Amino acid sequence: MAETAISYVFQTPEGGWRIAGSRVSLDSVVHVYLEGQSPESIAEEFPTLSLEQIHGALAFYLRHRAEIDQYLGNQDARWEQLRKESEAAHGPLLSRLRSHRKTRSNSERTA
């Protein structure tokens, strides 16, 4: 019986990677996999994905590891740049929010 190859991952027009048939990013699955989670535990964390989709996505990652690792590195750099830009543009507001959160957290501990 001949089987048709199934694509478990696709690249978006913007250059991101998604698990086929879902809105879950390949980034999300790969990050938890690299943290040591098994495909079964990944399925618990992402209940919209089947175990087959997870294994397929991980197989894709392992086959294209250099390319995906470079993509993930570029994504990390991009998010760090966006964080810095946000901090520069909204620094005073972020400081007030962090201060408020810290004050509230401290008061909840002493209550």
Backbone as JSON, one array per atom type, in Angstrom:
{
  "sequence": "MAETAISYVFQTPEGGWRIAGSRVSLDSVVHVYLEGQSPESIAEEFPTLSLEQIHGALAFYLRHRAEIDQYLGNQDARWEQLRKESEAAHGPLLSRLRSHRKTRSNSERTA",
  "N": [[0.85, -1.18, 0.0], [0.71, 2.1, -0.96], [1.7, 5.1, 0.54], [0.92, 8.53, 1.07], [3.1, 11.27, 1.4], [3.09, 13.29, 4.28], [2.84, 16.65, 5.2], [3.92, 18.11, 8.06], [4.58, 20.54, 8.95], [4.55, 24.0, 8.09], [5.69, 26.92, 6.35], [4.97, 30.26, 7.04], [3.77, 33.11, 5.11], [5.09, 35.28, 6.19], [7.42, 34.22, 7.09], [7.53, 32.73, 9.4], [7.15, 29.6, 11.23], [4.73, 27.05, 11.37], [2.73, 24.48, 12.9], [1.19, 22.19, 10.85], [-2.28, 22.37, 10.18], [-2.94, 23.67, 12.47], [-2.67, 26.47, 14.78], [-0.43, 26.62, 16.18], [2.91, 27.47, 16.84], [5.94, 26.26, 15.39], [8.15, 26.97, 16.81], [7.26, 27.03, 19.5], [6.81, 24.31, 20.1], [9.34, 23.2, 19.6], [10.92, 24.59, 21.48], [9.98, 23.6, 24.0], [10.56, 20.94, 23.64], [13.36, 21.03, 23.48], [13.82, 21.75, 26.07], [13.58, 19.39, 27.29], [11.16, 18.03, 27.38], [8.99, 15.29, 26.69], [7.4, 13.97, 23.69], [4.83, 13.15, 24.47], [4.33, 14.66, 26.81], [4.44, 17.16, 25.68], [2.15, 17.04, 24.14], [0.25, 17.18, 26.15], [0.63, 19.78, 26.98], [-0.04, 21.19, 24.7], [-2.93, 20.77, 23.78], [-4.4, 20.91, 21.42], [-2.94, 19.74, 19.49], [-2.2, 16.66, 17.87], [-0.59, 13.61, 18.84], [0.69, 12.54, 16.67], [1.05, 14.83, 15.04], [2.89, 16.22, 16.62], [5.1, 14.46, 16.76], [5.67, 14.44, 14.01], [6.31, 17.15, 13.57], [8.56, 17.38, 15.21], [10.25, 15.56, 13.95], [10.58, 16.9, 11.52], [11.93, 19.17, 12.5], [14.31, 17.96, 13.47], [15.39, 16.97, 11.11], [15.89, 19.29, 9.73], [17.53, 20.78, 11.33], [19.75, 22.64, 11.52], [18.88, 24.8, 9.93], [16.45, 25.51, 11.24], [17.36, 26.02, 13.83], [18.92, 28.28, 13.3], [16.89, 30.01, 12.45], [15.42, 30.15, 14.88], [17.33, 31.41, 16.5], [17.49, 33.86, 15.17], [14.88, 34.74, 15.64], [14.95, 35.01, 18.45], [16.8, 37.12, 18.65], [15.35, 39.07, 17.31], [13.09, 39.4, 19.03], [14.39, 40.31, 21.3], [15.36, 42.76, 20.37], [12.9, 44.05, 19.89], [11.98, 44.13, 22.54], [13.85, 45.88, 23.69], [13.31, 48.2, 22.22], [10.68, 48.68, 23.02], [11.08, 49.07, 25.76], [12.62, 51.41, 25.65], [10.79, 53.17, 24.49], [8.63, 53.09, 26.23], [9.54, 53.18, 28.82], [9.16, 54.72, 31.37], [6.42, 54.16, 31.94], [6.47, 51.34, 32.06], [8.17, 51.02, 34.24], [6.6, 52.11, 36.32], [4.47, 50.26, 36.29], [5.82, 47.87, 36.94], [6.74, 48.54, 39.49], [4.32, 48.91, 40.84], [3.29, 46.3, 40.64], [5.19, 44.9, 42.13], [4.88, 46.08, 44.65], [2.22, 45.36, 45.2], [2.46, 42.57, 45.2], [4.19, 42.19, 47.38], [2.55, 43.16, 49.45], [0.53, 41.28, 49.43], [1.85, 39.02, 50.31], [2.38, 39.63, 52.94], [-0.06, 39.79, 54.04]],
  "CA": [[0.0, 0.0, 0.0], [1.48, 3.33, -1.06], [1.2, 6.19, 1.39], [1.27, 9.87, 0.65], [3.87, 12.01, 2.4], [2.31, 14.31, 4.96], [3.62, 17.79, 5.69], [3.51, 18.44, 9.41], [5.0, 21.91, 9.24], [4.58, 24.87, 6.92], [6.22, 28.25, 6.59], [4.0, 31.31, 6.75], [4.3, 34.13, 4.19], [5.98, 36.19, 6.94], [8.66, 33.52, 7.4], [7.41, 31.91, 10.61], [6.84, 28.19, 11.03], [3.55, 26.59, 12.09], [2.36, 23.08, 12.8], [0.1, 22.1, 9.88], [-3.59, 22.1, 10.75], [-3.08, 24.34, 13.77], [-2.09, 27.81, 14.87], [0.71, 26.48, 17.09], [4.17, 27.69, 16.15], [6.99, 25.25, 15.54], [9.0, 27.51, 17.87], [6.72, 26.61, 20.8], [7.03, 22.87, 20.28], [10.79, 22.96, 19.66], [11.45, 25.1, 22.75], [9.69, 22.68, 25.1], [11.32, 19.72, 23.34], [14.76, 21.29, 23.87], [13.85, 21.81, 27.54], [13.57, 18.02, 27.77], [9.84, 17.41, 27.44], [8.71, 14.22, 25.74], [6.25, 14.27, 22.84], [3.59, 12.95, 25.23], [4.11, 15.82, 27.69], [4.15, 18.29, 24.78], [0.74, 16.89, 23.78], [-0.54, 17.69, 27.28], [0.77, 21.25, 27.0], [-0.69, 21.71, 23.5], [-3.98, 19.77, 23.55], [-4.96, 20.98, 20.06], [-2.08, 18.96, 18.61], [-2.19, 15.22, 18.06], [0.75, 13.06, 19.04], [1.26, 12.41, 15.33], [1.52, 16.16, 14.62], [4.07, 16.56, 17.41], [6.21, 13.65, 16.26], [5.99, 14.92, 12.67], [6.98, 18.44, 13.69], [9.9, 17.14, 15.76], [11.04, 14.93, 12.88], [10.94, 17.99, 10.62], [12.96, 19.96, 13.17], [15.57, 17.22, 13.52], [15.92, 16.86, 9.75], [16.28, 20.64, 9.28], [17.95, 21.39, 12.59], [20.61, 23.83, 11.34], [18.04, 25.89, 9.43], [15.48, 25.92, 12.26], [18.12, 26.65, 14.92], [19.26, 29.64, 12.86], [15.63, 30.76, 12.51], [15.12, 30.42, 16.29], [18.28, 32.43, 16.94], [17.05, 35.14, 14.59], [13.68, 35.13, 16.37], [15.37, 35.5, 19.77], [17.4, 38.44, 18.46], [14.26, 39.98, 16.95], [12.31, 39.69, 20.23], [15.22, 41.14, 22.19], [15.34, 44.11, 19.79], [11.58, 44.62, 20.17], [11.94, 44.41, 23.97], [14.64, 47.09, 23.92], [12.56, 49.32, 21.65], [9.54, 48.91, 23.91], [11.63, 49.63, 27.0], [13.02, 52.79, 25.36], [9.61, 53.98, 24.19], [7.64, 53.06, 27.31], [10.27, 52.95, 30.06], [8.51, 55.23, 32.58], [5.19, 53.41, 32.2], [6.85, 49.99, 32.49], [8.71, 51.13, 35.61], [5.46, 52.27, 37.24], [3.74, 48.99, 36.35], [6.63, 46.91, 37.7], [6.74, 48.98, 40.88], [2.99, 48.6, 41.37], [3.18, 44.85, 40.75], [6.04, 44.49, 43.24], [4.22, 46.55, 45.88], [1.04, 44.53, 45.39], [2.92, 41.23, 45.52], [4.7, 42.25, 48.74], [1.44, 43.33, 50.39], [-0.21, 40.01, 49.47], [2.64, 38.08, 51.1], [2.33, 39.99, 54.38], [-1.46, 39.73, 54.47]],
  "C": [[0.9, 1.24, 0.0], [0.86, 4.39, -0.18], [1.7, 7.51, 0.85], [2.06, 10.54, 1.77], [2.99, 13.12, 2.97], [3.25, 15.42, 5.42], [3.08, 18.17, 7.05], [3.8, 19.89, 9.78], [4.91, 22.72, 7.95], [5.14, 26.22, 7.33], [5.2, 29.28, 6.17], [4.6, 32.3, 5.75], [5.27, 35.09, 4.88], [7.3, 35.52, 7.34], [8.63, 32.68, 8.66], [7.07, 30.47, 10.25], [5.67, 27.8, 11.91], [3.4, 25.08, 11.92], [1.14, 23.02, 11.88], [-1.2, 21.72, 10.59], [-3.82, 22.75, 12.09], [-2.55, 25.76, 13.67], [-0.87, 27.8, 15.78], [2.0, 26.65, 16.29], [5.11, 26.51, 16.38], [7.93, 25.67, 16.67], [8.56, 26.96, 19.24], [7.03, 25.15, 21.08], [8.52, 22.58, 20.42], [11.36, 23.44, 21.0], [11.19, 24.13, 23.9], [10.38, 21.34, 24.89], [12.77, 19.89, 23.79], [14.92, 21.44, 25.38], [13.75, 20.41, 28.15], [12.22, 17.35, 27.85], [9.68, 16.35, 26.36], [7.56, 14.64, 24.83], [4.92, 14.12, 23.58], [3.3, 14.14, 26.16], [3.85, 17.09, 26.86], [2.68, 18.24, 24.38], [-0.17, 17.38, 24.9], [-0.51, 19.21, 27.32], [0.05, 21.91, 25.81], [-1.8, 20.73, 23.09], [-4.62, 19.83, 22.16], [-4.13, 20.18, 19.07], [-2.2, 17.47, 18.92], [-0.74, 14.78, 18.28], [1.45, 12.89, 17.69], [1.81, 13.75, 14.84], [2.81, 16.52, 15.34], [5.27, 15.77, 16.92], [6.64, 14.12, 14.87], [6.74, 16.24, 12.7], [8.4, 18.27, 14.23], [10.81, 16.46, 14.73], [11.49, 15.98, 11.87], [12.07, 18.82, 11.23], [14.3, 19.24, 13.13], [16.21, 17.08, 12.14], [16.47, 18.2, 9.26], [16.84, 21.45, 10.44], [18.78, 22.66, 12.4], [19.77, 25.03, 10.9], [17.09, 26.41, 10.51], [16.2, 26.55, 13.45], [18.53, 28.07, 14.55], [18.02, 30.53, 12.91], [15.3, 31.12, 13.96], [16.06, 31.47, 16.87], [17.91, 33.8, 16.43], [15.8, 35.65, 15.31], [14.03, 35.68, 17.75], [15.96, 36.9, 19.66], [16.32, 39.47, 18.13], [13.45, 40.37, 18.18], [13.1, 40.55, 21.21], [15.26, 42.58, 21.69], [14.0, 44.79, 20.07], [11.43, 44.97, 21.65], [12.67, 45.7, 24.29], [13.9, 48.33, 23.39], [11.37, 49.68, 22.53], [9.99, 49.56, 25.21], [12.0, 51.1, 26.79], [11.79, 53.69, 25.17], [8.66, 54.1, 25.38], [8.27, 52.84, 28.68], [9.58, 53.45, 31.32], [7.23, 54.46, 32.94], [5.52, 52.01, 32.7], [7.41, 50.0, 33.91], [7.59, 51.26, 36.63], [4.69, 50.96, 37.39], [4.51, 47.95, 37.16], [6.65, 47.25, 39.18], [5.41, 48.64, 41.54], [2.84, 47.1, 41.59], [3.99, 44.35, 41.94], [5.41, 44.87, 44.57], [3.02, 45.67, 46.2], [1.44, 43.11, 45.81], [3.44, 41.17, 46.97], [3.57, 42.35, 49.76], [0.61, 42.06, 50.49], [0.53, 38.98, 50.31], [2.52, 38.35, 52.6], [0.91, 39.9, 54.9], [-1.84, 38.36, 55.01]]
}
